[in-house]
């Protein structure tokens, strides 16, 4: 009898050890696998509303089925009074949220197709209904609700934009060049002609004849005006003056940017276009002051 009781006790002890060891194993964290990457969510570009009550930001996820990343705009209350919520739901990515100075609307970049007619195209633009792929354009979304309104219709899309201090205009950076005037699918060739030593950039591909320049956009009408040009340099990083009358930007206007010359300078131009004024004179790269 004592032997039987002893066996029962031993069996109970073994069962207890098995259960405990199973729990310990279950609590041991596993290593990260390549497949875990598909579950990652990346948060970036937070922008606080002018009244300080909301933060707009970008959440990027991996769409495994489509084999691409997708970005959407989210909102969060700065006082934590409610859970964060998704602000854009289009299948196409939405990025670069920027509040209007009065906080009544949010502008952002997206390559989504437009549901309503776009502003009439101007120089360097093309109608929305073309065979070319959709480019990122500036969209405007009212904080009172409704559908996003496309504000720009530039042929090569928009890479950067900034509101004017009074909220009536935006300055945008886009690309343009001689090939934009060629009719689509006409005289296209896989032959490339280069006159500079820098003809290819590894993570971008072949350089083309397009350069980045500045446009101003009326926030209500969508009227667009190109204010810088040139086929031998890029203009970038536009910043409004506090009174909204001028724009400063960075450019290497030596004409040797693609020959390893890095002499960028800060230039100033009227917001309506016109004469340029160079306000830096160093031999190497200059950039705007950020403070």
VOVO-461772 format. One line per 10 residues: number of its first residue (from 0); their letters; for each residue x, y, z of N, C-alpha, C, CB. Coordinates in steps of 0.2 Angstrom, whole numbers. Glycine has a CB too. Layout:
BEGIN
NUM> a> X,Y,Z,X,Y,Z,X,Y,Z,X,Y,Z; ...
# end
This chain:
BEGIN
0> xxxxxxxxxx> 4,-6,0,0,0,0,4,6,0,-5,0,6; 10,6,4,14,12,5,18,13,-2,19,11,10; 19,7,-5,23,7,-12,18,11,-17,25,0,-14; 12,9,-17,7,12,-21,6,19,-20,0,8,-21; 6,21,-14,5,28,-12,12,32,-15,4,29,-5; 17,29,-14,24,32,-16,24,33,-24,29,28,-14; 21,28,-27,21,29,-35,16,34,-37,19,22,-38; 11,35,-33,6,40,-35,9,47,-34,-1,39,-31; 13,48,-28,16,54,-27,21,56,-32,19,54,-20; 25,51,-34,30,52,-39,27,54,-45,34,46,-40
10> xxxxxxxxxx> 21,51,-47,18,52,-54,15,60,-53,12,47,-55; 13,61,-48,10,68,-47,16,73,-47,6,69,-40; 21,72,-44,27,76,-45,30,77,-52,32,74,-40; 30,72,-55,32,72,-62,27,76,-67,33,65,-65; 21,75,-66,16,79,-69,17,86,-68,9,76,-68; 18,88,-62,18,95,-60,25,98,-63,19,96,-52; 30,94,-63,36,97,-66,35,98,-74,42,92,-65; 31,93,-77,30,94,-84,26,100,-86,26,87,-87; 21,101,-81,17,107,-82,21,114,-81,11,107,-77; 25,114,-76,29,120,-75,34,121,-80,33,119,-68
20> xxxxxxxxxx> 37,115,-83,42,116,-88,39,119,-94,46,110,-89; 33,116,-96,29,119,-101,27,126,-101,22,115,-102; 25,128,-95,24,136,-94,30,140,-95,21,137,-87; 36,137,-92,42,141,-93,44,141,-101,48,137,-89; 43,136,-104,45,136,-111,40,141,-115,44,129,-114; 34,141,-113,29,145,-117,31,153,-116,22,144,-114; 34,154,-110,35,161,-108,42,163,-111,35,162,-101; 46,159,-114,52,161,-117,51,164,-123,57,154,-117; 54,170,-124,53,174,-131,57,170,-136,55,181,-130; 54,170,-142,57,167,-148,61,172,-151,52,163,-152
30> xxxxxxxxxx> 65,170,-156,69,175,-160,65,178,-165,75,172,-163; 67,183,-168,63,186,-174,65,183,-180,65,194,-175; 60,181,-184,61,178,-191,59,183,-196,56,172,-191; 62,181,-202,61,186,-208,53,187,-209,64,183,-214; 49,182,-208,42,183,-209,39,188,-204,38,177,-208; 42,190,-199,39,195,-194,39,202,-197,44,195,-187; 44,203,-202,44,209,-205,37,212,-208,49,210,-210; 34,207,-210,27,208,-213,22,211,-208,24,202,-217; 23,210,-202,19,212,-196,21,219,-193,19,207,-191; 27,222,-195,30,228,-193,25,234,-195,37,229,-194
40> xxxxxxxxxx> 25,239,-191,21,245,-192,26,251,-191,14,246,-189; 27,255,-195,32,260,-195,28,267,-194,37,261,-201; 30,271,-189,27,277,-188,32,283,-189,24,278,-180; 30,288,-193,34,293,-195,31,300,-196,38,291,-201; 35,305,-197,32,312,-199,27,315,-194,30,312,-206; 27,315,-188,22,318,-184,22,326,-185,23,316,-176; 15,328,-185,14,335,-186,9,338,-181,12,337,-194; 10,342,-177,6,345,-172,1,350,-175,9,347,-166; -5,350,-174,-10,355,-177,-8,362,-174,-17,353,-175; -10,367,-177,-9,374,-174,-12,375,-167,-12,379,-179
50> xxxxxxxxxx> -17,372,-166,-20,373,-159,-17,368,-154,-27,373,-159; -13,364,-156,-9,359,-151,-14,354,-149,-7,363,-146; -19,353,-152,-24,347,-149,-23,341,-153,-31,350,-150; -21,341,-159,-20,334,-163,-13,334,-166,-25,334,-168; -11,327,-167,-5,326,-170,-7,321,-176,0,322,-166; -5,324,-182,-6,320,-188,1,316,-190,-8,324,-194; 0,310,-191,7,306,-193,5,300,-198,9,303,-186; 11,297,-200,11,292,-205,12,285,-202,16,294,-211; 8,281,-204,9,274,-202,10,270,-208,3,271,-197; 15,266,-209,17,262,-215,17,255,-213,24,264,-217
60> xxxxxxxxxx> 13,251,-217,13,244,-216,15,240,-222,5,242,-214; 16,234,-221,18,230,-227,12,226,-229,24,225,-225; 10,227,-236,5,223,-239,8,217,-242,1,227,-244; 8,211,-239,11,205,-241,8,203,-248,11,200,-236; 1,203,-248,-2,201,-254,0,205,-260,-10,201,-253; 1,211,-259,2,216,-265,10,217,-266,-1,222,-264; 14,214,-261,21,215,-261,23,222,-262,24,211,-267; 20,226,-257,22,233,-257,21,236,-250,19,237,-262; 23,242,-249,22,245,-243,16,250,-244,28,249,-240; 12,251,-239,6,256,-239,6,260,-233,0,252,-240
70> xxxxxxxxxx> 6,267,-235,6,272,-229,-1,275,-229,11,277,-230; -3,277,-223,-9,280,-221,-8,285,-216,-15,275,-219; -13,290,-216,-12,296,-211,-17,294,-205,-14,303,-214; -14,295,-199,-17,294,-193,-18,300,-189,-14,288,-189; -22,300,-184,-23,306,-180,-23,303,-172,-30,310,-181; -20,308,-168,-20,306,-161,-21,313,-157,-13,303,-159; -25,312,-152,-26,318,-147,-20,319,-143,-33,317,-143; -18,325,-142,-12,326,-138,-13,325,-131,-9,333,-139; -20,325,-129,-21,324,-121,-23,317,-120,-27,329,-119; -23,313,-125,-24,306,-124,-31,305,-122,-20,303,-118
80> xxxxxxxxxx> -36,309,-124,-43,308,-122,-47,303,-127,-47,315,-123; -44,301,-132,-47,296,-136,-41,292,-140,-51,299,-141; -43,286,-142,-38,282,-145,-36,284,-152,-40,274,-146; -30,284,-154,-28,286,-161,-33,283,-166,-21,284,-163; -34,286,-172,-38,284,-177,-35,285,-184,-45,287,-176; -37,281,-189,-35,281,-195,-39,287,-199,-35,275,-199; -35,291,-202,-38,297,-205,-39,297,-213,-34,303,-204; -35,293,-216,-36,291,-223,-36,284,-224,-30,294,-228; -40,282,-229,-41,275,-230,-41,272,-237,-48,273,-228; -38,277,-242,-37,275,-249,-32,269,-250,-35,281,-253
90> xxxxxxxxxx> -33,265,-255,-28,260,-256,-21,262,-257,-30,255,-262; -21,269,-260,-14,272,-262,-12,275,-256,-15,277,-268; -5,275,-255,-2,278,-249,-3,286,-249,6,277,-250; -3,288,-243,-4,295,-241,2,297,-236,-11,297,-238; 5,302,-238,11,304,-234,12,311,-233,18,301,-237; 17,314,-229,18,321,-229,12,325,-226,21,324,-235; 9,323,-221,4,328,-218,6,335,-216,0,324,-212; 3,340,-218,5,347,-217,-2,351,-215,9,350,-222; -2,353,-209,-8,357,-207,-8,364,-211,-8,358,-200; -14,366,-213,-14,373,-215,-13,378,-209,-22,375,-218
100> xxxxxxxxxx> -11,384,-210,-9,388,-204,-15,389,-199,-7,395,-206; -22,389,-202,-27,390,-197,-30,383,-194,-33,393,-201; -27,378,-196,-29,371,-193,-35,368,-196,-29,372,-186; -38,372,-201,-45,369,-204,-44,364,-209,-49,375,-206; -38,363,-211,-37,358,-217,-30,354,-216,-39,360,-224; -30,349,-219,-23,345,-219,-22,343,-226,-24,339,-215; -16,346,-228,-13,344,-235,-9,338,-234,-10,350,-238; -8,334,-240,-4,328,-239,-3,326,-247,-7,322,-235; 2,321,-247,4,319,-254,1,312,-255,12,318,-255; -2,311,-261,-4,304,-263,-5,303,-270,-12,303,-260
110> xxxxxxxxxx> -4,297,-272,-5,296,-280,-11,293,-281,1,291,-282; -16,294,-277,-23,291,-278,-26,294,-284,-27,292,-272; -30,291,-288,-34,294,-293,-39,299,-291,-38,289,-298; -41,304,-294,-45,309,-292,-52,307,-294,-43,316,-294; -57,309,-289,-64,307,-290,-68,313,-293,-67,305,-284; -65,319,-293,-68,325,-296,-63,328,-300,-70,330,-291; -65,333,-305,-60,336,-310,-55,340,-307,-64,340,-315; -49,339,-309,-43,343,-307,-43,349,-310,-37,339,-308; -39,354,-306,-38,361,-309,-35,360,-316,-34,365,-305; -37,365,-321,-35,365,-328,-27,365,-328,-37,371,-331
120> xxxxxxxxxx> -24,360,-332,-17,360,-332,-13,366,-335,-14,354,-336; -8,368,-332,-4,374,-335,3,371,-337,-2,379,-329; 8,375,-338,14,373,-341,17,368,-337,19,379,-342; 19,362,-340,22,357,-336,17,352,-333,27,359,-330; 11,352,-335,6,348,-333,3,344,-338,1,352,-329; -1,339,-336,-5,335,-341,-12,333,-338,-1,329,-343; -17,332,-342,-23,330,-340,-23,324,-336,-28,329,-345; -27,323,-331,-27,317,-326,-28,311,-330,-33,318,-321; -32,311,-336,-34,305,-339,-28,303,-344,-41,305,-342; -23,301,-343,-18,299,-347,-15,292,-346,-11,304,-347
130> xxxxxxxxxx> -11,289,-350,-9,282,-349,-3,282,-344,-7,279,-356; 0,288,-342,5,288,-338,3,286,-331,9,294,-338; 8,283,-327,6,281,-320,5,287,-316,12,277,-317; 1,286,-311,-1,291,-306,5,294,-302,-7,289,-301; 6,300,-302,11,303,-298,8,306,-292,15,309,-302; 13,307,-287,10,310,-280,9,317,-281,16,309,-275; 3,319,-279,0,326,-280,-2,328,-273,-6,326,-285; -3,334,-272,-5,337,-266,-13,337,-265,-3,345,-265; -15,334,-260,-22,333,-259,-24,337,-252,-24,326,-258; -30,340,-252,-32,344,-247,-38,341,-244,-34,351,-249
140> xxxxxxxxxx> -38,340,-237,-44,337,-233,-46,341,-228,-42,330,-231; -53,343,-228,-55,347,-223,-56,344,-216,-62,350,-225; -55,347,-211,-56,344,-204,-63,343,-203,-52,348,-199; -67,346,-207,-75,346,-205,-78,340,-209,-78,352,-208; -73,336,-213,-76,330,-216,-76,331,-223,-82,328,-213; -78,326,-227,-79,326,-234,-73,322,-238,-79,333,-237; -73,322,-244,-68,319,-248,-62,323,-249,-71,317,-255; -56,320,-250,-50,324,-251,-50,327,-258,-44,319,-251; -48,333,-259,-48,337,-265,-41,337,-268,-51,344,-264; -40,335,-274,-33,336,-277,-32,343,-279,-33,331,-283
150> xxxxxxxxxx> -26,345,-276,-25,353,-277,-20,354,-283,-22,355,-271; -15,349,-285,-10,350,-290,-12,344,-295,-3,349,-287; -9,346,-301,-10,341,-307,-3,342,-311,-16,343,-311; 2,342,-308,9,342,-311,11,336,-314,14,345,-306; 13,336,-320,15,330,-324,19,325,-321,18,332,-331; 24,327,-317,29,323,-314,28,323,-306,36,325,-315; 22,325,-304,20,325,-297,24,330,-293,22,318,-295; 23,329,-286,26,333,-281,30,329,-276,20,337,-278; 36,332,-275,40,328,-270,40,332,-263,47,328,-272; 39,338,-263,39,342,-257,34,348,-258,47,345,-255
160> xxxxxxxxxx> 31,350,-252,27,356,-252,27,360,-246,20,354,-255; 26,366,-246,25,370,-239,20,375,-240,32,373,-238; 16,376,-235,11,381,-234,14,388,-234,6,380,-228; 11,393,-237,13,400,-235,11,402,-228,10,405,-241; 14,407,-225,12,409,-218,4,411,-218,16,415,-216; 1,414,-223,-6,415,-222,-11,410,-225,-7,422,-226; -8,404,-227,-12,399,-229,-16,399,-236,-17,398,-224; -14,405,-240,-17,406,-246,-14,402,-252,-18,413,-248; -7,400,-251,-4,397,-256,1,392,-253,1,402,-260; 3,388,-258,8,383,-256,14,383,-261,6,375,-256
170> xxxxxxxxxx> 20,382,-259,26,381,-264,27,373,-264,32,385,-262; 28,371,-270,29,364,-271,35,363,-276,23,360,-275; 38,357,-275,44,355,-279,42,349,-283,50,353,-274; 44,350,-290,42,345,-295,48,345,-300,35,347,-298; 47,340,-304,52,340,-309,50,341,-316,55,332,-309; 54,344,-320,52,346,-327,58,346,-332,48,353,-328; 57,345,-338,63,345,-343,61,345,-350,68,339,-341; 65,345,-355,63,346,-362,59,340,-364,70,346,-366; 60,334,-361,56,328,-363,49,328,-362,59,322,-361; 47,333,-357,40,333,-355,36,336,-361,40,338,-349
180> xxxxxxxxxx> 39,340,-365,36,343,-371,35,338,-377,39,349,-373; 38,332,-376,37,327,-382,30,324,-381,43,322,-382; 26,323,-386,20,319,-386,21,312,-383,17,319,-392; 17,310,-379,18,303,-376,18,298,-381,12,301,-371; 23,293,-380,24,287,-384,26,289,-391,18,283,-385; 29,295,-392,32,297,-399,39,298,-398,28,304,-401; 43,295,-403,50,296,-404,53,293,-397,52,303,-405; 51,288,-394,54,286,-388,59,281,-390,49,282,-383; 65,281,-387,70,276,-388,74,274,-382,75,280,-393; 77,268,-382,81,266,-376,88,268,-376,80,258,-376
190> xxxxxxxxxx> 89,273,-381,96,276,-382,96,282,-377,98,277,-389; 102,282,-374,102,288,-369,109,292,-371,102,286,-362; 108,298,-371,114,303,-372,116,307,-366,113,307,-379; 122,306,-364,124,310,-358,130,314,-360,126,305,-352; 131,320,-357,136,324,-358,140,326,-351,134,331,-360; 138,322,-346,141,323,-339,144,316,-337,136,326,-334; 149,317,-332,152,310,-330,147,307,-325,158,312,-326; 142,310,-322,138,307,-317,131,306,-321,136,312,-311; 131,300,-324,125,298,-328,120,293,-325,127,295,-335; 122,290,-319,118,285,-316,119,286,-308,120,278,-318
200> xxxxxxxxxx> 114,285,-304,114,285,-297,111,278,-295,110,291,-294; 116,274,-291,114,267,-290,107,266,-287,119,265,-285; 105,270,-282,98,268,-279,92,272,-283,98,269,-272; 94,275,-288,89,279,-292,88,277,-299,90,286,-292; 94,275,-302,94,273,-309,97,278,-313,87,272,-311; 95,278,-320,98,283,-324,95,290,-323,97,281,-332; 100,295,-324,98,302,-323,94,303,-330,104,307,-322; 89,307,-330,86,310,-336,87,317,-337,78,308,-336; 83,320,-341,84,327,-342,79,332,-338,82,329,-350; 76,329,-333,71,333,-329,75,335,-323,65,328,-327
210> xxxxxxxxxx> 74,341,-321,77,344,-315,71,347,-310,81,350,-317; 73,347,-304,68,349,-299,67,357,-299,69,347,-292; 61,360,-299,60,367,-298,54,368,-294,59,370,-306; 53,375,-293,48,377,-289,42,380,-292,51,382,-284; 36,378,-290,29,381,-292,26,384,-286,25,375,-295; 22,389,-287,17,391,-282,10,389,-284,18,399,-280; 6,387,-279,-1,385,-280,-6,389,-276,-2,377,-279; -11,391,-279,-16,395,-275,-20,389,-271,-21,399,-280; -21,390,-265,-24,385,-261,-32,384,-262,-23,386,-254; -35,389,-265,-42,389,-267,-44,386,-274,-46,395,-265
220> xxxxxxxxxx> -40,390,-278,-42,389,-286,-37,383,-289,-41,395,-289; -32,382,-286,-27,377,-288,-23,380,-294,-31,371,-291; -23,386,-295,-19,390,-300,-12,389,-299,-21,397,-301; -8,387,-304,-1,385,-303,3,390,-307,0,378,-305; 9,391,-304,14,396,-308,21,393,-306,13,403,-306; 25,392,-312,32,390,-311,36,396,-310,34,385,-317; 40,396,-304,44,402,-303,51,401,-304,42,404,-296; 54,395,-304,61,394,-306,61,389,-312,65,391,-300; 67,389,-315,68,384,-321,75,383,-322,64,387,-327; 77,379,-328,84,378,-329,85,371,-330,89,381,-324
230> xxxxxxxxxx> 89,369,-335,90,362,-337,96,359,-334,90,361,-344; 100,363,-331,107,361,-329,108,361,-321,112,365,-332; 102,362,-317,103,362,-310,96,360,-307,105,369,-308; 96,359,-301,90,357,-297,89,362,-291,91,350,-294; 83,365,-290,81,369,-285,77,365,-280,77,375,-288; 79,366,-274,76,362,-268,75,366,-262,80,356,-267; 72,363,-257,71,365,-250,68,372,-250,78,365,-247; 62,374,-253,60,380,-252,57,382,-245,54,381,-257; 58,388,-243,56,391,-237,53,398,-238,61,391,-232; 47,399,-235,44,405,-236,47,410,-231,36,405,-234
240> xxxxxxxxxx> 47,417,-233,48,422,-228,42,423,-224,50,429,-232; 43,426,-218,38,427,-213,32,431,-216,40,430,-207; 33,436,-220,28,440,-223,25,436,-230,30,446,-225; 27,431,-232,25,427,-237,26,430,-244,17,427,-237; 31,435,-244,32,439,-250,38,436,-254,34,446,-249; 42,432,-251,48,429,-254,49,422,-252,55,433,-252; 53,418,-256,55,411,-255,63,411,-255,52,407,-260; 65,407,-251,72,405,-251,73,398,-253,76,406,-244; 78,396,-257,79,389,-259,86,388,-260,75,387,-265; 88,381,-261,95,379,-261,96,377,-269,97,374,-256
250> xxxxxxxxxx> 101,379,-272,103,377,-279,110,377,-280,98,381,-284; 112,373,-284,119,373,-287,118,376,-294,123,366,-287; 119,382,-295,118,385,-302,124,386,-306,114,392,-301; 130,383,-304,136,383,-308,135,380,-315,142,380,-304; 130,375,-315,129,371,-321,134,365,-321,131,376,-327; 137,364,-316,142,358,-315,140,353,-310,149,361,-314; 133,353,-308,131,349,-303,132,342,-304,124,350,-302; 132,340,-311,133,333,-313,140,331,-315,128,331,-319; 144,336,-313,152,335,-314,155,335,-307,155,340,-318; 151,332,-302,154,332,-295,155,338,-292,160,328,-295
260> xxxxxxxxxx> 152,344,-294,153,350,-291,147,351,-286,152,356,-296; 149,353,-280,144,353,-274,143,360,-271,147,348,-268; 144,365,-275,144,372,-273,136,374,-273,148,376,-277; 132,372,-269,126,374,-268,126,381,-264,121,369,-265; 121,385,-266,120,391,-263,113,392,-261,123,397,-267; 112,397,-256,105,399,-254,103,405,-259,105,401,-247; 97,404,-262,95,409,-266,88,412,-264,94,407,-274; 86,418,-266,80,421,-264,76,424,-270,81,427,-258; 70,422,-270,66,425,-276,59,427,-274,65,419,-281; 56,432,-277,49,434,-275,45,428,-276,47,440,-280
270> xxxxxxxxxx> 40,428,-272,35,422,-272,31,422,-279,30,423,-266; 31,428,-282,28,428,-289,33,427,-295,24,435,-290; 39,426,-293,44,424,-298,48,431,-300,41,422,-304; 53,430,-304,57,436,-306,64,435,-304,54,442,-302; 68,440,-303,75,440,-302,77,436,-296,77,447,-302; 83,433,-297,85,429,-291,91,433,-288,88,422,-294; 91,432,-281,97,435,-277,100,429,-273,94,440,-272; 107,429,-274,111,424,-271,113,427,-264,117,421,-275; 112,423,-259,113,426,-252,119,422,-248,107,427,-248; 122,418,-252,128,414,-249,133,414,-254,126,407,-246
280> xxxxxxxxxx> 140,414,-252,145,414,-257,151,409,-256,148,421,-258; 150,404,-252,155,399,-250,156,395,-256,153,395,-244; 162,392,-256,164,388,-262,161,381,-262,172,387,-262; 159,379,-256,157,372,-255,149,372,-254,160,368,-249; 146,367,-252,139,367,-251,136,371,-245,137,359,-250; 131,375,-247,127,379,-242,120,376,-241,128,386,-244; 117,378,-236,110,376,-235,107,381,-231,109,369,-232; 100,381,-231,96,386,-227,98,385,-220,89,386,-229; 97,390,-216,97,390,-209,90,387,-206,98,396,-205; 91,382,-202,85,378,-200,82,381,-193,86,371,-199
290> x> 86,386,-190,83,388,-183,80,395,-184,89,389,-179
# end
